[in-house]
Amino acid sequence: MDFNLTQSLITPATVVGVIISLVQALKNFDINKKYIHLIDITLGIFFGVLMDGVLLKQGLLTGFFNGIVYGLSAYGLYSGYKNLMK
């Protein structure tokens, strides 16, 4: 297996950015803040399975676990930025 920059770096960064954007758009619909974690992880799993499992053909289980990482990364990145700006 050779190193592919797109699969290793660019795709996860893009997916995390898309998740952050979608969650910020969903916050306009007055969603309870305690569900934001769940939405992040759910979107992460969806995009992980779609991108890694289906499009990049790495397997559905790999896509599922990568999706959890994407969702947690999106939430952590946003909350870290939010705390930094305070």
N, C-alpha and C positions, 0 to 999 in steps of 0.2 A: 504494500500500500504506500503510494507516494504522497508527499505533502501537497495539498492543494490549498492555496491561500484563500480562495473564495469560500470553501467549505469550512475552513478552520477559524477564520477571523471576520470576514466581511458579512457572511450570512448571519451569525449570531448577533453581531452589533446592529445590523439592520432590523432583525426581529425584535430585539429589545427596544429599539427606538420606536418601532410600530406599536408595540404593546403600550409603551408610555403614552404615546399620542392617543391611542384608542381609549385608554383609561381616563385620560384628561378630558376627552370629549364626552365620555359617559358621565363624568362628574357634573356636567351641565344639566343632567336629568335628575338631580337631587337624589342620588343614591346614598344610602347610609354608609358612613365611612368605615364601619366595621366589616363591610363586604368587599372593600377594595382589594384586600389580600387575596380573597377567593377569586375575584375577577382577574387579577394579575396572573395567578397560577393557572386558571382555566384558559385564558387566552394564550399563555405560554405553552400549555400542553397542546392546544389546538394547532398553533403555529409550529411547534416542535414536531408533531406527528406529520403535519402537512409538508414542512420543508425537509426535515431530516429523514422521516420515515418513508414518504411517498416520492417527493421530487428528487432527493439526493440518494435514495435507495440504500439507506444505512440500516433499515429495519425499524419496525414500529416500536419495539421496546426501547431502542436507542432514542428514537424521536420523542417517546413519552418522557423519559428521564431528562433528556436535553430540554424539553419543554418546561419541566419543573424548574430547571436551572434558569431558563429564559425568564420565566415569570418572577422568580425570586430576585433575579438580577434587575429586572425592570423596577420592582418595588424598592429595592435597596438603593438603586441609582437615584430614583426620584426623591426618596426620603433623605438621602445624604445631601443632595443638592438643596432641598428645602431647609435642612438644618444649617447648612453652610450660609444660606442667605439671611438667616435670622440675626 
